[in-house]
Amino acid sequence: MLYESTRGQFRPVLSAEAIKLGLSPDGGLFVPHEIVRINEEQLKELLGLGYQKQAAAILTKYLTDYTKAEIDDCVKLAYNDIKFSSPAIAPVHKLDETLYILELWHGPTCAFKDMALQILPHLLTKAAAKTGDCSTIVILVATSGDTGKAALEGFKDVPGTRIIVFYPEEGVSAVQKLQMITQEGNNVSVVAVQGNFDDAQNGVKDIFGNLGFNQDLLHENYRLSSANSINWGRLAPQIVYYFSAYLDLVAKGNAVLGEKVNFVVPTGNFGNILSAFYAKEMGLPVNKLICAANANKVLTDFIHTGVYNRERHFYKTISPSMDILISSNLERLLYHLTGRDYVKTREWMTSLKDNGNYQIDEPTLARINKIFWSDYAGDNETMETIRSCFDEYGYVTDTHTAVGINVYKKYIAATGDKTKTVVASTASPFKFNTSVARAILGDAEVKDKDEFELLTLLSDASAMEIPAGLKGLEQKPILHQKIASIDNIQEVVQYILQQPVA
Ligand SMILES: *Cc1c(COP(=O)(O)O)cnc(C)c1O
């Protein structure tokens, strides 16, 4: 199967090359040339197979230039009981007859990014080998918290790779910082940048854009690469859990094969919900995809009006991983729903860059509304939902998942639709414990307590164990103390790469 650019100005490539390149050189994103179909008979064959085999079956359909043995190898290295705390990998939790939670946070960093970042390093190193590239892959990441840690856990000790993560010195939580500076692994480096997230990100972008520097590194056998969420190697693995969730409902008798279900996805960069779209297009029985946003509701407005306008106030919310005004992966959806019209896609993306907005045509908007429904939840509603969900079901959710549940309730109120619904739960409640503890226990209990005390408090209140990745963090040795100023990020990369791996 070939992959083509959404901007139509680069040659089609095989999946290994799409994964190695990440972004298409014409500025577009790689999409599969055709969407593979899975019929009911094939779906039935996947029933009860377990996550590894289901993942291999789905990925084989897209990564046709990988051998079956290569895919099996990647899947086994990623989705196993050392990396994931649940044997189901992505278990489904039943709240009532119609509402189900797909827990995507049993990986090492307690958020859904692990679902893709655990397998991406293996797909990437195999991609390099398959395309005749024997250089060491160097992953550079600028992070505002979650992605950096998930990438570190994914790439640590993976032969043929090194990873360098830059985080803003004053821009991450105490837990997030400790998670990163205590990171183990012989090929990992973590650097504090004296600036904010934008400074760190701009520094990393400058390095990617510096062709001379990239050439110099190639001479030393290093190829820079990114683990960004626009990489097809991150989207394809996310398709799998929509299938596994559906199959789980059927296997446990909660749905009959062929019955349609809704999925609710708390959305930021539009990556997770785009994978759900691919699953639906492949033939998974899906009724509606419900796009849940927080106060940064650029996507909700877009789905309602067809106007995408990023020129608006940016809110810092209690669901920070959804605080995004440019949802990069939306470009892929537009390309598909315009019938692969790269001229239109390019026009809209250029308008977004130059004017901060674009407006799609009526037929495309109608197609979007047939598939998607959207609303948003503010911080107060999110807190209220965490509380009521705990009272009603005895189930504790994180802030992002609570946005999803809140929007689902709005969906039922607006449509009366009784279709069984699965909410994608994107983080463990322990990961955003300050808000969760406050919602469940009240302000008085939480006041003056640090994040580590709150972990214990939340564990006691919820009768859930503190996840291994967060437990005892304050006792771990600090392994990374490098600091970079805004101007010397490139020198720091150079210096780090001159040191051999431990
Ligand atoms: C990244 C993230 C999201 C948003 O996912 P997208 O693929 O960017 O839409 C939602 N919740 C959590 C906890 C995340 O880490």
Ligand as a Chemical Component Dictionary entry (heavy atoms), coordinates in Angstrom:
data_LIG
# 
_chem_comp.id                   LIG 
_chem_comp.type                 NON-POLYMER 
_chem_comp.pdbx_formal_charge   0 
_chem_comp.three_letter_code    LIG 
# 
loop_
_chem_comp_atom.comp_id 
_chem_comp_atom.atom_id 
_chem_comp_atom.alt_atom_id 
_chem_comp_atom.type_symbol 
_chem_comp_atom.charge 
_chem_comp_atom.model_Cartn_x 
_chem_comp_atom.model_Cartn_y 
_chem_comp_atom.model_Cartn_z 
_chem_comp_atom.pdbx_ordinal 
LIG C1 C1 C 0 -2.684 14.021 23.949 1  
LIG C2 C2 C 0 -3.848 13.889 24.849 2  
LIG C3 C3 C 0 -5.166 14.164 24.417 3  
LIG C4 C4 C 0 -5.481 14.686 23.022 4  
LIG O1 O1 O 0 -5.278 13.700 22.024 5  
LIG P1 P1 P 0 -5.181 14.145 20.492 6  
LIG O2 O2 O 0 -4.757 12.917 19.759 7  
LIG O3 O3 O 0 -4.116 15.217 20.458 8  
LIG O4 O4 O 0 -6.497 14.650 20.069 9  
LIG C5 C5 C 0 -6.206 13.977 25.304 10 
LIG N1 N1 N 0 -5.986 13.563 26.579 11 
LIG C6 C6 C 0 -4.738 13.295 27.033 12 
LIG C7 C7 C 0 -4.564 12.871 28.446 13 
LIG C8 C8 C 0 -3.631 13.435 26.187 14 
LIG O5 O5 O 0 -2.399 13.182 26.664 15 
# 
loop_
_chem_comp_bond.comp_id 
_chem_comp_bond.atom_id_1 
_chem_comp_bond.atom_id_2 
_chem_comp_bond.value_order 
_chem_comp_bond.pdbx_ordinal 
LIG C1 C2 SING 1  
LIG C2 C3 SING 2  
LIG C2 C8 DOUB 3  
LIG C3 C4 SING 4  
LIG C3 C5 DOUB 5  
LIG C4 O1 SING 6  
LIG O1 P1 SING 7  
LIG P1 O2 DOUB 8  
LIG P1 O3 SING 9  
LIG P1 O4 SING 10 
LIG C5 N1 SING 11 
LIG N1 C6 DOUB 12 
LIG C6 C7 SING 13 
LIG C6 C8 SING 14 
LIG C8 O5 SING 15 
# 
